[in-house]
Amino acid sequence: MKLASLRGGSRDGALVVVSRDLASAVLVPDIAPTMQAALDGWSGAAPQLRRVYDDLMRGRAGKVFPLDLTSLAAPLPRAYQWCDGSAYLSHAELVRKARGAEMPSSLYNDPLIYQGGSDTMLSWCDEIVVADPDWGIDLEAEIAVITDDVPMGICADAASGHIKLVTIVNDVSLRSIMPAELAKGFGFFQSKPPTAFAPVFVTPDELGDAWDGRRLALPIISSVNGALLGQPNAGVDLDFDFPTLIAHAAKTRSLCAGTIVGSGTISNRDRSTGSSCLQERRMIEKIETGEFQTPFLQYGDEVRIEMLDSSGTTIFGAIEQRVVQPT
């Protein structure tokens, strides 16, 4: 099934069940008023939401309305936790190679995760607002999974059962601010503005054979101003799958229902598939030619990120954002 949050009413929006083609929806306040409420009580809410979804797909649901995607907030407009990983080491290898640095051996057997800001999550069409265009504005196309309550110390095999929803995100980065922040040894903060989400979350069964419980094996398509940036396959060259990332995050703490775990920038070692961020393309240019050629995003630039199923139909809806300066 597919779920989303309508804007308005409260900061957390109103939960809706959405049709597979994203054309219609049903409000479900009697089951769960918000996405977070559904996740908090997932074992009881999910079967009821599934019945509404099945009725919607068979034309039997009541109070159906046509869905204007611009009326949607982020599926979780604010989340208790946003943990973003770096699961595709081909991306990290490129960045380090371009600056003449070696990859730490620990990165090949121990996932890297940082805790991002989750108080404000952007919808698929919210603008990317940045005060200074020289901050190195970049997109990052990723997959994210959303969990129910995860106990501390869980193993990866058991963690797969706690993945309840899946989506795609644009984890915006400010590349020019990152080096100074990382040099302090305390991680990202200013260099990570709000993350944007696709219009809907989907349950793993919607993904068919492309989802094996651990990874989503489909290309993610990114473009800037209508020009293709890349379409790497998210199931290829994934060094740490989602259950592994969840188990890593839960090593010393439990994870609250509604925790979002990101894959990091999707990257294939086959460079013909392109890139999911501008930084990676710039690193390839630096390695091959000795200089950067691709600029970072500027005011007015438009970003699009989408994933299609095997029939060419959008799964989550597209993320479409424009870079603007503050008003």
VENZIRA-V471326 format. One line per field, one symbol per residue. ss: DSSP state (H for helix, E for strand, C for the rest). Layout:
ss->???
This chain:
ss->CEEEEECCCCCCCEEEEECCCCCEEEECCCCCCCHHHHHHCHHHHHHHHHHHHHHHHCCCCCCCEECCHHHECCCCCCCCCEEEECCCHHHHHHHHHHCCCCCCHHHHCCCCEEEECCCCCECCCCCEECCCHHHCEECCEEEEEEECCECCCCCHHHHHHHEEEEEEEECCEEHHHHHHHHHCCCCCCCCCCCCEECCCEECHHHHHHHECCCCECCECEEEECCEEEECCECCCCCCCCHHHHHHHHCCCCCECCCCEEECCCCCCCCHHHECCCHHHHHHHHHHHHCCCCCCCECCCCEEEEECECCCCCECCCCEEEEEECCC
